[in-house]
Amino acid sequence: MSKLDKDQVIADFTAAYEKAHGKKPTIEASNGWYSVDGGKNMRLAQLAEETKALAGAKAEAKPAAKTKAAEKPAAKKPAAKKAAAKKSTSGGLTARELWRKKLEDDATLSRLPRGY
């Protein structure tokens, strides 16, 4: 494992954060833990990983703007999924009907709850 230079990692993170969010982050250091803008505490290695993620997110953000127009027709697909989700996969029975059938088929002393 390579040694991380604290000052270099913080400088890189600050630059990547500023590019991604448009403002400088507030980094608080306490006993080897770093808190960015009052958020979750993380170690220096995690801060370095976040730097890579922010740099990667910024690079991916530009092509994503072009695909927003392509995503608009796709908005109708989740509605179709909701309709398909209502159908059960157990032979067209609802959970209530399936449970009733299971209890009727088995020779047990189990019975349906009140109200069924």
C-alpha positions, 0 to 999 in steps of 0.5 A, a space after each residue: 500500500 502506498 503512502 498518501 500525502 495528506 496535503 496533496 490528497 486534500 488539495 486534489 479533493 478540493 479541486 475536484 469538489 470545486 469543479 463538481 459542485 462549484 464551491 470550495 468544501 469545508 474539510 474538518 480534520 480530527 484524529 485522522 478522520 476527515 469530515 467534508 461539509 459536516 457530512 460523514 467522517 472518512 479516512 484519507 484513503 476514502 477521501 482519495 477515492 472520493 476525489 477519483 469519483 468526483 473527477 469521474 462524475 464530472 467527466 461523465 456529466 457532459 455526455 449525460 446532458 446529451 442523453 437527457 433528450 433520449 431519456 424522455 420517451 423512456 419515462 413511459 416504460 416505468 408505468 408499464 412496469 407498474 402494470 406488469 407488477 400487479 400481475 402475480 407470477 404464481 398462476 395469476 393468483 393473488 397472495 390471498 388466493 394463493 394462501 387459501 389454496 395452499 391451506 385447502 390443499 394441505 391436510 393441516 390444522 392451519 386455517 385462514 385468519 379472520 376476515 378472509 
